[in-house]
Amino acid sequence: SESKSVSTPGTISQAFVSFPPGPNFLVEVQIHRVRTNGDELVIPTEHETVLVGDDALFSFDVNIDIGAGDELRVDWYNYDGGNAHTVPVVLVIAKAGG
C-alpha cells in the first residue's frame, strides 16, 4: 500500500483505476481516507469489497471531502505469484474554496 498526506483541504471529484492487460483479475485495489479517528474505505464504497480487472479502466465521479492532515491510502493486493503488476490510480482533487 501507499499513503500520501493531504496538506490542503479539498474534495476528490474523480478517481480512475486503470488495470493494464495481464493481471487476470489477480490484483485487487482499494482507496481509503485515513483520519485521526480511523480509516474509511472510499472506493469502492461497499465494505470489504475490492476493484479487480484485466485491461479495464474504472472511473468514478465522487464527492469526497478531505481535510488537512488526512491521508489517502491505496492498497494493492497482488495474488499473482511471481508476477509483479502495476495498477495506476489517479485522484482528481480540487482545493477547498478554489
C-alpha positions in Angstrom: 0.0 0.0 0.0 1.0 3.6 -0.4 -0.2 6.6 1.7 0.0 10.3 0.9 -0.8 13.1 3.4 -3.1 15.9 2.3 -1.6 19.3 3.1 -4.5 21.4 1.8 -8.2 20.6 2.4 -10.3 19.8 -0.7 -12.6 17.5 -2.4 -11.9 14.4 -4.5 -14.2 14.8 -7.6 -13.0 11.9 -9.7 -11.0 8.7 -9.3 -9.5 6.5 -12.0 -8.1 3.0 -11.6 -6.5 1.5 -14.7 -5.8 -2.2 -14.9 -3.5 -3.0 -17.7 -3.6 -6.3 -19.6 -2.1 -9.1 -17.7 -3.2 -9.2 -14.0 -6.0 -11.6 -14.9 -8.2 -10.4 -12.0 -5.5 -11.4 -9.6 -4.7 -7.8 -8.4 -7.1 -6.0 -6.0 -7.3 -2.3 -5.3 -8.9 -0.2 -2.5 -8.7 3.5 -1.7 -9.0 4.7 1.9 -9.3 8.1 3.6 -7.4 7.9 6.9 -8.2 10.4 9.7 -7.2 10.6 13.3 -10.4 8.8 14.3 -9.9 5.9 11.9 -9.8 4.6 8.4 -12.7 4.7 5.8 -12.9 2.8 2.6 -14.0 5.3 -0.1 -13.5 3.4 -3.3 -15.2 1.0 -3.8 -17.9 2.1 -1.4 -19.1 -1.3 -0.2 -17.4 -2.5 2.9 -15.0 -5.4 2.4 -15.1 -5.1 -1.4 -12.2 -4.5 -3.9 -11.7 -3.5 -7.5 -10.3 -6.2 -9.8 -9.8 -6.2 -13.5 -7.7 -7.0 -16.6 -7.4 -4.5 -19.3 -10.1 -2.3 -17.7 -10.5 1.3 -16.6 -12.7 2.1 -13.7 -13.9 5.7 -13.5 -15.7 7.2 -10.5 -17.4 10.6 -10.1 -17.3 11.2 -6.4 -17.6 14.0 -3.8 -15.2 13.0 -1.0 -14.1 15.7 1.4 -10.5 15.6 2.6 -9.1 17.7 5.4 -5.6 19.0 6.0 -3.8 16.2 7.8 -5.9 13.4 6.3 -4.1 10.7 4.4 -5.2 9.0 1.3 -4.1 5.3 1.1 -4.2 3.0 -1.9 -3.9 -0.7 -1.1 -2.9 -3.1 -3.8 -3.1 -6.9 -3.2 -1.3 -9.0 -5.8 -2.2 -12.7 -5.8 -0.3 -13.5 -9.0 2.6 -15.5 -7.5 5.8 -14.5 -9.2 4.5 -11.7 -11.4 4.6 -8.1 -10.4 1.8 -5.8 -11.7 1.4 -2.0 -11.6 -2.2 -0.6 -11.4 -2.2 3.2 -11.7 -4.6 5.2 -9.6 -5.4 8.9 -10.3 -7.4 11.1 -7.9 -8.6 14.5 -9.1 -8.6 16.8 -6.1 -9.9 20.4 -6.0 -8.7 22.7 -3.3 -11.3 23.9 -0.8 -12.5 27.3 -1.8 -10.7 27.1 -5.1 
